[in-house]
Amino acid sequence: MANIKSAKKRILQSQKKTEFNKFRKTRIRSVIKSLNILISNKKKDDSRKSFLALESELSKAVSKGVYKKNTASRIVSRLSQKLKLLVK
């Protein structure tokens, strides 16, 4: 355990951030899963709404440093391809 006050504070801050980042990642994963289910059930309107929500969540996660920019863009790209196939 750290002896210096600032090091103790840093440990607490990193624990808080880690916990919140886990929450963000699990929320994004659950939205991705539900979107895949909606696409497989061919529900166009619900899947579009879910996709827009996912896109904003991923943007927030990128701005907070949870995901890298290219990772988020890859996820969005793959899901948008699936969504386009559903619309056709």
N, C-alpha and C positions, 0 to 999 in steps of 0.2 A: 504494500500500500504506500502511496505517496506521502511524504512528510510536508511538502510545501503546500501552502494554502491554494495557490493558483493551479497546481497540478491536481489537487482534489476537486477543485471546481471544474477543471477540464474533463475529468473522469465522469462527473455527474452530467455535464453537458453532452458528452458523447453518448452516454447511456440514453438520455432523452431523445437525441436525434436518431439513434439507432432504432429505438422503439417506434418512433413516429414514421421512419422510413419503412420499417417492416409493415406497418399499418397501410401505408400508401401502396406498397408493392402487392400486398394481398388483395387490396381493393381493386387494383388494376387487373390482377390475374382473374379475379372473380367476374369482373365485367367482360373480360376477353372470353371466358368460358361461357357466360350467358349469351354473348353475341354469337359465338359459334353454334350454340344450341338453337338460337333464333334463326340463323342462316340455314341450318340443316332442316328446320321445320318450315322453311320458306315463308317466314313472316316478314314481309318487306318493310312495312311502316315501323314496326317495333325495332327491327334491326338497324334501320337508319337512325332512329333516335338514340339507340344504344351506342352506335358507332360515333355519333357526335359527342356523346358524353365521354366515351373512351378517349377520343382525340383531345378533349380539353384536359382530362385527367393526366394523360401522358405529357401534355405541354407543361402542366404544373410540375409534374415529376422531373422533367428535364430542367426546368428553371430552378428547382430546389436541389438539383444534383443527385437525384435518386437514380435516374437512368441517364445514359449518354444520349446525345442527340441522334446519332445514327441508329442506335438500338430502337429508340422510339419511332423513328421514321420507318424503319424496317417493319415493325409491328403494324403500323398504320397502313403501310403499303400492301402487306400481305392480306390484311383484313379487308381493305378496300377492293382488292382483286376478287375476293370471295363475294363481296357484296355486289360488285358489278355483274358477276355471273348469275347471281340471283335475280337481278333486275331484268336481264335479257330473257 
